[in-house]
């Protein structure tokens, strides 16, 4: 395992503390580009790696089987196969005839959200969907994590943007990917840079796993208490008939709008948004910032138009866009219970739109739901709120880790930070 020594941690801490994080991005990129042109040797990507194209066809997906990585699955960091679509064995074999991705490869998107890349760090078998390229570095020439880092550096990102074509969808061709100029350093320097940067990605991945565990703990608790009705003291609680099913005595079944009130979000054209610290939420999550909050925390939002079904719990003041419905009033439930209640309703099934998926709040308000006793709701809050606080803390850590990594990345690759004489334990990624 690659380790950054205490001396290196202290050194980079000093560098970060003394670096102005508000540097103008364009001037930084220009400075890095000039340094690279003047100081660094550069080689075409095809000289130091082998590129494997995917089959350009859409397969038949299945419930189980092998993961197929698509453009939407490729995000900065380690490749995550948890939410990929699946294909059966015959399709997997067809799509891996040319090549089976290995640890140390980089998967790269060509179309739409082009130029994104993920690093393969697990042995689980998967195949490439259309518009994906697998880049396999020549190990005797290139450290694989160094290559992945270069592909996400400002220097290479500028090249990618410059050679994108396509009228309907932005596309970078296989030929242009092959010609991307990669800063070429000695393998020992590459290994040190990779050792430094990969530690950040490992920490981010570990925090992400912990977040997932916390989410699963909270979800399991909700299911245990409010689906299976095994809440504290359930053994002594009588079950009574209701319009939906047997429910604990003291609970009731009522319309959703007796539990909470949903409200359409607010218009905020992109041109009117101000760069600040108030998150702006669309139907799928944060889509920017503004200097004014419309909704006080804690809050719950879900999609009203476009993307339906996602429910988001928000623990800071925010602006809810008009593509969302937000909980204006928690009448007889807590925000945390409201989050899980709405999530369990599978709101996407109430689509009332033809061309654009739309959720009518009146349809949702009329749904019959279970409203637990106030005591049980408060007990649930006491158990789950600390889990959400820990989750928030880990998310904040990941934000800071990404900022630090992204600050170091161009400085390391450009040679602005010299690592040649630093004492770093390294290994070449497989």
Protein Blocks (a to p, Z undefined) as FASTA:
>chain_A
ZZddfklmmmmmmmmmmpcfkbcfklmmmmmmmmmmmmpccddfklmcccdddddddddd
dfbdcddddfklpcgdjddfklgccddfklmmmmmmmpccdehiacddfehjehiacddf
bfbdcdddehiacddddfklocfklmmmmmmgmklmmmmmmmggcjklccddfklmmmpc
cddddfklmmmmmmmmmmmmmmmmmmmmmmmmmmmmmmmmmmmmmmnopaghklmpccdd
dfkbccdehiacddfklmbccdddddddfklpccdfbdcddfkbcebdcfbdfbdcdddd
ddfbhpehiacddfbdcdddfkbccdfbafkbcfklmmmmmmmnommlmccbfklccddf
klmmmpccddddfklmmmmmmmmmmmmmmmmmmmmmmmmmmmmmmmmmmmmmnomacckl
pccdddddZZ
